[in-house]
Amino acid sequence: MGNSPSRVTAQDKAILDLKTQRDKLHQYQRKITVLTDRETAIARQMLAKGDKQRALLALRRKKYQETLLQKTDAQLEQLEKLTSSVEFALIQKDVFFGLQQGTKVLKEIHAEMGGLEHVEKMMGETAEEIAYQQEVSEMLGGRISNQDEDEVEEELAALEAEVAAKNQPVPVQPVPQVPLPNVPDTELSSPSRAEE
């Protein structure tokens, strides 16, 4: 519905023509096979009647039909090869187009990245920032004494206890049980018409 209608290209028409010719050759082969079978049957009949000349003539016609069948096989093989070559060339064309598009997209991505020099500069800056962070970590790690480390551990334990206390549920007091009245077990009488 929203798609554009498919177009039949010249290549599609060429492939269709090749396949149509192939089908016609198959039909012709079937026709020749029927003729050769008929000529064989005629030769048998003529031999049964004792007419050797006509049997020989029927076998010659059969031989001629068989040579036509061999020529048709060769033409059919060529047609099949040509059809396959055209179809494969179309696939190659599509692959080439895909490669072209992929290369174009890669070039655009590389342009957005600023080229190789920009990437190298970024990698160098990243390495510098990592080295700086390691220096800061080493400085902080080297300045904390064992006593300071113990104090940090104690403070962490106190914070954990505080968080655990906040997360504990508040105990719920049980609700005292109040006895409920009994349900009456007598039937209600229906009101009389006079009371209405």
MDAnalysis code that builds the backbone (N, CA, C; Angstrom):
import MDAnalysis as mda
import numpy as np

u = mda.Universe.empty(588, n_residues=196, atom_resindex=np.repeat(np.arange(196), 3), trajectory=True)
u.add_TopologyAttr("name", ["N", "CA", "C"] * 196)
u.add_TopologyAttr("resid", np.arange(1, 197))
u.add_TopologyAttr("resname", ["MET", "GLY", "ASN", "SER", "PRO", "SER", "ARG", "VAL", "THR", "ALA", "GLN", "ASP", "LYS", "ALA", "ILE", "LEU", "ASP", "LEU", "LYS", "THR", "GLN", "ARG", "ASP", "LYS", "LEU", "HIS", "GLN", "TYR", "GLN", "ARG", "LYS", "ILE", "THR", "VAL", "LEU", "THR", "ASP", "ARG", "GLU", "THR", "ALA", "ILE", "ALA", "ARG", "GLN", "MET", "LEU", "ALA", "LYS", "GLY", "ASP", "LYS", "GLN", "ARG", "ALA", "LEU", "LEU", "ALA", "LEU", "ARG", "ARG", "LYS", "LYS", "TYR", "GLN", "GLU", "THR", "LEU", "LEU", "GLN", "LYS", "THR", "ASP", "ALA", "GLN", "LEU", "GLU", "GLN", "LEU", "GLU", "LYS", "LEU", "THR", "SER", "SER", "VAL", "GLU", "PHE", "ALA", "LEU", "ILE", "GLN", "LYS", "ASP", "VAL", "PHE", "PHE", "GLY", "LEU", "GLN", "GLN", "GLY", "THR", "LYS", "VAL", "LEU", "LYS", "GLU", "ILE", "HIS", "ALA", "GLU", "MET", "GLY", "GLY", "LEU", "GLU", "HIS", "VAL", "GLU", "LYS", "MET", "MET", "GLY", "GLU", "THR", "ALA", "GLU", "GLU", "ILE", "ALA", "TYR", "GLN", "GLN", "GLU", "VAL", "SER", "GLU", "MET", "LEU", "GLY", "GLY", "ARG", "ILE", "SER", "ASN", "GLN", "ASP", "GLU", "ASP", "GLU", "VAL", "GLU", "GLU", "GLU", "LEU", "ALA", "ALA", "LEU", "GLU", "ALA", "GLU", "VAL", "ALA", "ALA", "LYS", "ASN", "GLN", "PRO", "VAL", "PRO", "VAL", "GLN", "PRO", "VAL", "PRO", "GLN", "VAL", "PRO", "LEU", "PRO", "ASN", "VAL", "PRO", "ASP", "THR", "GLU", "LEU", "SER", "SER", "PRO", "SER", "ARG", "ALA", "GLU", "GLU"])
u.atoms.positions = np.array([
    [0.824, -1.175, 0.000],
    [0.000, 0.000, 0.000],
    [0.877, 1.251, 0.000],
    [1.835, 1.386, 0.889],
    [2.698, 2.552, 0.898],
    [3.940, 2.316, 0.057],
    [4.123, 1.099, -0.440],
    [5.322, 0.760, -1.194],
    [5.187, 1.243, -2.628],
    [6.327, 1.554, -3.220],
    [6.304, 1.944, -4.618],
    [6.123, 0.683, -5.459],
    [5.441, 0.789, -6.580],
    [5.219, -0.404, -7.400],
    [6.551, -0.913, -7.943],
    [6.672, -2.237, -8.039],
    [7.930, -2.795, -8.532],
    [8.018, -2.561, -10.030],
    [9.223, -2.268, -10.471],
    [9.435, -2.006, -11.884],
    [10.081, -3.230, -12.518],
    [9.652, -3.523, -13.717],
    [10.257, -4.606, -14.479],
    [11.376, -3.995, -15.313],
    [12.582, -4.438, -15.037],
    [13.744, -3.877, -15.728],
    [14.041, -4.652, -17.004],
    [14.949, -4.120, -17.782],
    [15.374, -4.799, -19.012],
    [16.033, -6.137, -18.688],
    [16.749, -6.175, -17.566],
    [17.377, -7.434, -17.158],
    [16.321, -8.480, -16.824],
    [15.236, -8.053, -16.153],
    [14.159, -8.980, -15.819],
    [13.524, -9.539, -17.092],
    [13.320, -8.670, -18.076],
    [12.740, -9.109, -19.350],
    [13.676, -10.091, -20.053],
    [14.969, -9.817, -20.011],
    [15.934, -10.700, -20.662],
    [15.922, -12.084, -20.009],
    [15.891, -12.117, -18.692],
    [15.845, -13.399, -17.980],
    [14.555, -14.136, -18.304],
    [13.457, -13.407, -18.347],
    [12.178, -14.031, -18.696],
    [12.225, -14.606, -20.109],
    [12.803, -13.871, -21.054],
    [12.916, -14.373, -22.427],
    [13.768, -15.643, -22.477],
    [14.873, -15.650, -21.733],
    [15.730, -16.838, -21.714],
    [14.983, -18.041, -21.143],
    [14.239, -17.808, -20.083],
    [13.495, -18.918, -19.473],
    [12.344, -19.376, -20.366],
    [11.747, -18.455, -21.110],
    [10.697, -18.829, -22.056],
    [11.282, -19.714, -23.153],
    [12.456, -19.324, -23.665],
    [13.116, -20.142, -24.682],
    [13.465, -21.520, -24.131],
    [13.916, -21.564, -22.893],
    [14.235, -22.840, -22.253],
    [12.993, -23.736, -22.207],
    [11.864, -23.136, -21.817],
    [10.622, -23.914, -21.743],
    [10.209, -24.419, -23.121],
    [10.398, -23.591, -24.146],
    [10.058, -24.021, -25.511],
    [10.956, -25.189, -25.946],
    [12.237, -25.133, -25.571],
    [13.139, -26.241, -25.910],
    [12.726, -27.522, -25.192],
    [12.277, -27.395, -23.948],
    [11.797, -28.578, -23.219],
    [10.573, -29.172, -23.929],
    [9.684, -28.303, -24.378],
    [8.505, -28.785, -25.114],
    [8.938, -29.496, -26.404],
    [9.880, -28.909, -27.085],
    [10.373, -29.503, -28.329],
    [11.011, -30.870, -28.053],
    [11.760, -30.975, -26.961],
    [12.377, -32.256, -26.599],
    [11.308, -33.321, -26.341],
    [10.245, -32.934, -25.652],
    [9.164, -33.896, -25.386],
    [8.527, -34.356, -26.707],
    [8.348, -33.420, -27.621],
    [7.760, -33.737, -28.930],
    [8.657, -34.714, -29.689],
    [9.969, -34.447, -29.677],
    [10.907, -35.330, -30.380],
    [10.923, -36.709, -29.739],
    [10.862, -36.767, -28.414],
    [10.856, -38.056, -27.718],
    [9.634, -38.869, -28.128],
    [8.490, -38.208, -28.240],
    [7.271, -38.898, -28.684],
    [7.465, -39.423, -30.112],
    [8.074, -38.586, -30.987],
    [8.301, -39.001, -32.376],
    [9.249, -40.194, -32.461],
    [10.323, -40.181, -31.655],
    [11.269, -41.311, -31.703],
    [10.605, -42.588, -31.209],
    [9.791, -42.467, -30.173],
    [9.072, -43.649, -29.685],
    [8.123, -44.177, -30.770],
    [7.460, -43.243, -31.480],
    [6.528, -43.653, -32.538],
    [7.275, -44.321, -33.692],
    [8.438, -43.783, -34.051],
    [9.220, -44.388, -35.138],
    [9.693, -45.787, -34.743],
    [10.052, -45.983, -33.480],
    [10.455, -47.314, -33.018],
    [9.281, -48.287, -33.132],
    [8.099, -47.815, -32.739],
    [6.911, -48.670, -32.819],
    [6.592, -49.021, -34.277],
    [6.732, -48.032, -35.172],
    [6.482, -48.280, -36.596],
    [7.480, -49.311, -37.127],
    [8.751, -49.178, -36.740],
    [9.778, -50.123, -37.206],
    [9.431, -51.535, -36.740],
    [8.970, -51.694, -35.533],
    [8.575, -53.018, -35.029],
    [7.416, -53.582, -35.850],
    [6.420, -52.712, -36.116],
    [5.257, -53.167, -36.896],
    [5.676, -53.621, -38.300],
    [6.545, -52.824, -38.912],
    [6.972, -53.168, -40.268],
    [7.762, -54.472, -40.283],
    [8.607, -54.682, -39.275],
    [9.347, -55.946, -39.201],
    [8.395, -57.113, -38.981],
    [7.357, -56.884, -38.187],
    [6.376, -57.937, -37.935],
    [5.645, -58.293, -39.234],
    [5.455, -57.323, -40.099],
    [4.784, -57.555, -41.386],
    [5.764, -58.072, -42.433],
    [7.034, -58.017, -42.112],
    [8.025, -58.501, -43.054],
    [8.518, -57.425, -44.004],
    [8.176, -56.161, -43.771],
    [8.593, -55.046, -44.639],
    [9.850, -54.412, -44.058],
    [10.975, -54.984, -44.421],
    [12.256, -54.554, -43.868],
    [12.613, -53.141, -44.332],
    [12.276, -52.747, -45.540],
    [12.598, -51.439, -46.086],
    [11.916, -50.326, -45.283],
    [10.649, -50.492, -44.995],
    [9.935, -49.465, -44.219],
    [10.419, -49.431, -42.771],
    [10.782, -50.568, -42.227],
    [11.335, -50.604, -40.867],
    [12.644, -49.828, -40.833],
    [13.462, -50.010, -41.883],
    [14.728, -49.297, -41.982],
    [14.494, -47.796, -42.138],
    [13.514, -47.414, -42.898],
    [13.169, -46.006, -43.079],
    [12.710, -45.384, -41.750],
    [11.900, -46.120, -41.000],
    [11.423, -45.626, -39.704],
    [12.599, -45.448, -38.738],
    [13.548, -46.368, -38.761],
    [14.711, -46.263, -37.883],
    [15.618, -45.097, -38.295],
    [15.676, -44.815, -39.621],
    [16.462, -43.652, -40.076],
    [15.816, -42.352, -39.595],
    [14.482, -42.289, -39.699],
    [13.785, -41.090, -39.184],
    [14.012, -40.954, -37.675],
    [14.001, -42.072, -36.968],
    [14.254, -42.048, -35.522],
    [15.659, -41.517, -35.248],
    [16.627, -41.984, -36.028],
    [18.019, -41.542, -35.843],
    [18.124, -40.042, -36.081],
    [17.440, -39.549, -37.103],
    [17.437, -38.115, -37.387],
    [16.842, -37.337, -36.210],
    [15.732, -37.827, -35.656],
    [15.094, -37.174, -34.516],
    [16.031, -37.183, -33.301],
    [16.779, -38.258, -33.114],
    [17.724, -38.338, -31.996],
    [18.846, -37.321, -32.149],
    [19.315, -37.092, -33.408],
    [20.355, -36.075, -33.602],
    [19.788, -34.685, -33.295],
    [18.521, -34.469, -33.671],
    [17.880, -33.197, -33.311],
    [17.784, -33.056, -31.786],
    [17.494, -34.157, -31.126],
    [17.395, -34.142, -29.664],
    [18.751, -33.802, -29.033],
    [19.823, -34.334, -29.597],
    [21.159, -34.026, -29.075],
    [21.493, -32.545, -29.283],
    [21.135, -32.023, -30.455],
    [21.372, -30.600, -30.715],
    [20.551, -29.737, -29.753],
    [19.333, -30.172, -29.486],
    [18.472, -29.437, -28.557],
    [19.067, -29.465, -27.150],
    [19.624, -30.613, -26.765],
    [20.279, -30.708, -25.450],
    [21.430, -29.707, -25.344],
    [22.224, -29.607, -26.407],
    [23.356, -28.676, -26.399],
    [22.864, -27.235, -26.310],
    [21.807, -26.917, -27.078],
    [21.255, -25.565, -27.018],
    [20.670, -25.271, -25.637],
    [20.018, -26.263, -25.082],
    [19.426, -26.099, -23.749],
    [20.513, -25.858, -22.702],
    [21.611, -26.572, -22.814],
    [22.726, -26.383, -21.881],
    [23.287, -24.966, -21.987],
    [23.463, -24.486, -23.236],
    [23.949, -23.129, -23.438],
    [22.982, -22.098, -22.853],
    [21.697, -22.329, -23.063],
    [20.672, -21.422, -22.551],
    [20.675, -21.378, -21.025],
    [20.837, -22.558, -20.412],
    [20.893, -22.629, -18.942],
    [22.116, -21.879, -18.417],
    [23.251, -22.059, -19.071],
    [24.478, -21.368, -18.653],
    [24.306, -19.854, -18.770],
    [23.714, -19.430, -19.882],
    [23.520, -18.000, -20.104],
    [22.570, -17.407, -19.060],
    [21.476, -18.130, -18.772],
    [20.527, -17.658, -17.756],
    [21.212, -17.536, -16.401],
    [21.981, -18.556, -16.039],
    [22.697, -18.523, -14.757],
    [23.701, -17.376, -14.721],
    [24.394, -17.151, -15.825],
    [25.381, -16.066, -15.879],
    [24.718, -14.708, -15.707],
    [23.583, -14.517, -16.364],
    [22.879, -13.232, -16.247],
    [22.386, -13.032, -14.816],
    [21.795, -14.073, -14.231],
    [21.292, -13.953, -12.857],
    [22.435, -13.678, -11.885],
    [23.576, -14.366, -12.075],
    [24.712, -14.146, -11.190],
    [25.285, -12.741, -11.375],
    [25.289, -12.255, -12.612],
    [25.782, -10.892, -12.864],
    [24.897, -9.868, -12.150],
    [23.589, -10.117, -12.120],
    [22.689, -9.205, -11.402],
    [22.972, -9.231, -9.896],
    [23.269, -10.419, -9.390],
    [23.621, -10.522, -7.964],
    [24.923, -9.770, -7.698],
    [25.896, -9.941, -8.588],
    [27.160, -9.230, -8.430],
    [26.941, -7.716, -8.467],
    [26.044, -7.286, -9.341],
    [25.741, -5.857, -9.429],
    [25.172, -5.356, -8.101],
    [24.260, -6.134, -7.503],
    [23.679, -5.744, -6.212],
    [24.744, -5.716, -5.109],
    [25.632, -6.724, -5.131],
    [26.711, -6.759, -4.135],
    [27.626, -5.547, -4.318],
    [27.958, -5.229, -5.554],
    [28.811, -4.072, -5.834],
    [28.149, -2.793, -5.342],
    [26.838, -2.673, -5.594],
    [26.111, -1.492, -5.128],
    [26.144, -1.420, -3.599],
    [25.963, -2.572, -2.930],
    [26.036, -2.604, -1.468],
    [27.410, -2.193, -0.963],
    [28.464, -2.680, -1.629],
    [29.824, -2.299, -1.242],
    [30.041, -0.803, -1.431],
    [29.510, -0.281, -2.530],
    [29.629, 1.155, -2.798],
    [28.964, 1.961, -1.690],
    [27.749, 1.556, -1.315],
    [27.023, 2.268, -0.268],
    [27.744, 2.154, 1.077],
    [28.261, 0.959, 1.366],
    [28.996, 0.767, 2.614],
    [30.236, 1.640, 2.683],
    [30.968, 1.728, 1.572],
    [32.160, 2.572, 1.520],
    [31.796, 4.028, 1.722],
    [30.707, 4.453, 1.110],
    [30.252, 5.840, 1.254],
    [29.921, 6.145, 2.718],
    [29.216, 5.223, 3.376],
    [28.853, 5.425, 4.787],
    [30.102, 5.463, 5.660],
    [31.062, 4.572, 5.370],
    [32.305, 4.575, 6.144],
    [33.049, 5.902, 5.984],
    [33.081, 6.429, 4.766],
    [33.742, 7.716, 4.546],
    [33.051, 8.820, 5.344],
    [31.717, 8.782, 5.361],
    [30.974, 9.795, 6.131],
    [31.269, 9.677, 7.627],
    [31.330, 8.442, 8.121],
    [31.632, 8.238, 9.550],
    [33.040, 8.735, 9.862],
    [33.987, 8.409, 8.987],
    [35.366, 8.863, 9.210],
    [35.451, 10.387, 9.169],
    [34.678, 11.007, 8.282],
    [34.664, 12.477, 8.217],
    [34.086, 13.057, 9.508],
    [33.044, 12.412, 10.042],
    [32.452, 12.882, 11.299],
    [33.442, 12.732, 12.457],
    [34.280, 11.713, 12.382],
    [35.255, 11.501, 13.446],
    [36.427, 12.476, 13.338],
    [36.555, 13.155, 12.241],
    [37.604, 14.164, 12.108],
    [38.887, 13.647, 11.510],
    [38.891, 12.463, 11.012],
    [40.076, 11.920, 10.368],
    [40.998, 11.231, 11.351],
    [42.035, 10.645, 10.812],
    [42.985, 9.866, 11.593],
    [43.738, 10.731, 12.602],
    [44.098, 11.946, 12.213],
    [44.829, 12.823, 13.123],
    [43.992, 13.146, 14.357],
    [42.706, 13.393, 14.138],
    [41.818, 13.714, 15.258],
    [41.687, 12.515, 16.202],
    [41.575, 11.310, 15.636],
    [41.466, 10.104, 16.462],
    [42.744, 9.910, 17.263],
    [43.908, 10.104, 16.624],
    [45.179, 9.956, 17.336],
    [45.287, 10.982, 18.465],
    [44.847, 12.214, 18.191],
    [44.878, 13.259, 19.213],
    [43.983, 12.870, 20.384],
    [42.771, 12.358, 20.071],
    [41.819, 11.956, 21.114],
    [42.385, 10.808, 21.947],
    [43.024, 9.846, 21.274],
    [43.616, 8.715, 21.996],
    [44.726, 9.209, 22.922],
    [45.527, 10.176, 22.447],
    [46.590, 10.730, 23.284],
    [46.022, 11.457, 24.493],
    [44.967, 12.249, 24.275],
    [44.332, 12.962, 25.392],
    [43.743, 11.971, 26.389],
    [43.139, 10.901, 25.886],
    [42.560, 9.885, 26.773],
    [43.655, 9.234, 27.606],
    [44.771, 8.925, 26.974],
    [45.879, 8.308, 27.702],
    [46.416, 9.264, 28.768],
    [46.498, 10.561, 28.437],
    [46.954, 11.545, 29.418],
    [46.001, 11.614, 30.599],
    [44.696, 11.613, 30.337],
    [43.710, 11.684, 31.417],
    [43.767, 10.436, 32.292],
    [43.980, 9.286, 31.691],
    [44.095, 8.043, 32.469],
    [45.338, 8.108, 33.354],
    [46.449, 8.583, 32.803],
    [47.686, 8.696, 33.584],
    [47.492, 9.674, 34.743],
    [46.810, 10.798, 34.482],
    [46.549, 11.780, 35.540],
    [45.696, 11.156, 36.645],
    [44.671, 10.402, 36.268],
    [43.800, 9.767, 37.267],
    [44.591, 8.763, 38.101],
    [45.505, 8.039, 37.474],
    [46.319, 7.084, 38.215],
    [47.234, 7.803, 39.202],
    [47.783, 8.935, 38.787],
    [48.627, 9.710, 39.698],
    [47.840, 10.175, 40.908],
    [46.615, 10.677, 40.664],
    [45.768, 11.138, 41.768],
    [45.456, 9.978, 42.697],
    [45.125, 8.822, 42.129],
    [44.810, 7.655, 42.952],
    [46.012, 7.227, 43.774],
    [47.198, 7.260, 43.179],
    [48.409, 6.881, 43.904],
    [48.699, 7.864, 45.033],
    [48.468, 9.153, 44.764],
    [48.720, 10.166, 45.789],
    [47.767, 9.971, 46.960],
    [46.499, 9.762, 46.628],
    [45.524, 9.555, 47.705],
    [45.786, 8.258, 48.430],
    [46.139, 7.234, 47.701],
    [46.397, 5.934, 48.308],
    [47.643, 5.963, 49.174],
    [48.636, 6.743, 48.808],
    [49.882, 6.797, 49.568],
    [49.772, 7.686, 50.786],
    [48.877, 8.655, 50.876],
    [48.791, 9.600, 51.979],
    [47.922, 9.104, 53.115],
    [47.123, 8.083, 52.884],
    [46.256, 7.589, 53.961],
    [47.060, 6.615, 54.808],
    [47.125, 6.909, 56.126],
    [47.871, 6.048, 57.044],
    [46.967, 4.898, 57.475],
    [47.578, 3.965, 58.211],
    [46.807, 2.825, 58.718],
    [45.726, 3.296, 59.676],
    [46.041, 4.301, 60.487],
    [45.063, 4.824, 61.447],
    [43.901, 5.462, 60.678],
    [44.220, 6.249, 59.640],
    [43.162, 6.859, 58.837],
    [42.307, 5.782, 58.164],
    [42.960, 4.737, 57.705],
    [42.230, 3.641, 57.041],
    [41.289, 2.967, 58.024],
    [41.760, 2.796, 59.299],
    [40.891, 2.195, 60.326],
    [39.693, 3.090, 60.601],
    [39.927, 4.408, 60.640],
    [38.823, 5.345, 60.889],
    [37.807, 5.317, 59.738],
    [38.304, 5.196, 58.529],
    [37.404, 5.116, 57.375],
    [36.568, 3.837, 57.456],
    [37.185, 2.736, 57.852],
    [36.465, 1.465, 57.987],
    [35.400, 1.559, 59.081],
    [35.735, 2.210, 60.209],
    [34.763, 2.372, 61.304],
    [33.586, 3.242, 60.855],
    [33.901, 4.319, 60.124],
    [32.836, 5.190, 59.642],
    [31.916, 4.430, 58.669],
    [32.515, 3.588, 57.833],
    [31.722, 2.780, 56.907],
    [30.816, 1.828, 57.674],
    [31.326, 1.188, 58.725],
    [30.521, 0.268, 59.524],
    [29.367, 1.006, 60.191],
    [29.632, 2.233, 60.686],
    [28.564, 3.020, 61.331],
    [27.487, 3.380, 60.314],
    [27.905, 3.765, 59.114],
    [26.923, 4.095, 58.068],
    [26.097, 2.863, 57.687],
    [26.737, 1.713, 57.602],
    [26.005, 0.481, 57.273],
    [24.981, 0.163, 58.344],
    [25.353, 0.349, 59.625],
    [24.413, 0.076, 60.723],
    [23.241, 1.043, 60.658],
    [23.519, 2.310, 60.330],
    [22.454, 3.317, 60.236],
    [21.477, 2.977, 59.115],
    [22.026, 2.584, 57.975],
    [21.176, 2.220, 56.842],
    [20.362, 0.980, 57.164],
    [20.975, 0.013, 57.837],
    [20.269, -1.218, 58.187],
    [19.129, -0.919, 59.163],
    [19.354, 0.028, 60.104],
    [18.306, 0.371, 61.071],
    [17.130, 1.045, 60.366],
    [17.420, 1.867, 59.374],
    [16.340, 2.547, 58.648],
    [15.531, 1.567, 57.818],
    [16.179, 0.517, 57.348],
    [15.501, -0.432, 56.476],
    [14.729, -1.510, 57.234],
    [14.900, -1.577, 58.564],
    [14.163, -2.587, 59.321],
    [12.705, -2.168, 59.439],
    [11.788, -3.109, 59.310],
    [10.372, -2.770, 59.407],
    [9.991, -2.436, 60.858],
    [9.045, -1.500, 60.993],
    [8.546, -1.111, 62.305],
    [7.642, -2.237, 62.792],
    [7.817, -2.712, 64.062],
    [6.971, -3.814, 64.535],
    [5.514, -3.348, 64.609],
    [4.627, -4.187, 64.167],
    [3.202, -3.887, 64.150],
    [2.580, -4.474, 65.411],
    [1.830, -3.625, 66.123],
    [1.152, -4.064, 67.334],
    [-0.066, -4.888, 66.945],
    [-0.307, -5.986, 67.651],
    [-1.471, -6.799, 67.311],
    [-2.758, -6.055, 67.687],
    [-3.765, -6.202, 66.861],
    [-5.071, -5.579, 67.095],
    [-5.847, -6.490, 68.033],
    [-6.429, -5.893, 69.137],
    [-7.182, -6.751, 70.071],
    [-8.423, -7.305, 69.381],
    [-8.771, -8.530, 69.719],
    [-9.923, -9.202, 69.133],
    [-11.189, -8.787, 69.875],
    [-12.149, -8.283, 69.140],
    [-13.439, -7.874, 69.711],
    [-14.460, -8.930, 69.322],
    [-15.236, -9.425, 70.305],
    [-16.225, -10.454, 69.953],
    [-17.354, -9.831, 69.114],
    [-17.771, -10.549, 68.103],
    [-18.832, -10.098, 67.218],
    [-20.158, -10.694, 67.668],
    [-21.288, -9.970, 67.436],
    [-22.593, -10.517, 67.832],
    [-22.949, -11.721, 66.960],
    [-23.823, -12.570, 67.497],
    [-24.272, -13.752, 66.757],
    [-25.309, -13.355, 65.729],
    [-25.341, -14.086, 64.668],
    [-26.301, -13.840, 63.604],
    [-27.607, -14.520, 63.996],
    [-28.774, -13.791, 63.850],
    [-30.052, -14.426, 64.211],
    [-30.320, -15.606, 63.291],
    [-30.930, -16.650, 63.834],
    [-31.189, -17.836, 63.028],
    [-32.691, -18.075, 62.823],
    [-33.555, -17.093, 63.167],
    [-34.997, -17.224, 62.944],
    [-35.361, -16.608, 61.619],
    [-36.451, -17.128, 61.033],
    [-36.887, -16.630, 59.738],
    [-37.735, -15.391, 59.918],
    [-37.644, -14.517, 58.950],
    [-38.478, -13.317, 58.963],
    [-39.827, -13.658, 58.407],
    [-40.843, -13.109, 59.001],
    [-42.183, -13.344, 58.476],
    [-42.499, -12.274, 57.444],
    [-43.282, -12.659, 56.437],
    [-43.619, -11.681, 55.401],
    [-44.736, -10.794, 55.903],
    [-44.726, -9.498, 55.565],
    [-45.762, -8.582, 56.042],
    [-47.109, -8.919, 55.413],
    [-48.165, -8.784, 56.161],
    [-49.510, -9.072, 55.639],
    [-49.987, -7.906, 54.812],
    [-51.084, -8.117, 54.022],
    [-51.572, -7.101, 53.128],
    [-52.190, -5.947, 53.897],
    [-52.649, -6.189, 55.042],
    [-53.293, -5.141, 55.806],
    [-52.267, -4.123, 56.263],
    [-51.047, -4.563, 56.523],
    [-50.027, -3.644, 57.019],
    [-49.518, -2.742, 55.943],
    [-49.712, -3.118, 54.702],
    [-49.201, -2.317, 53.583],
    [-50.050, -1.119, 53.503],
])
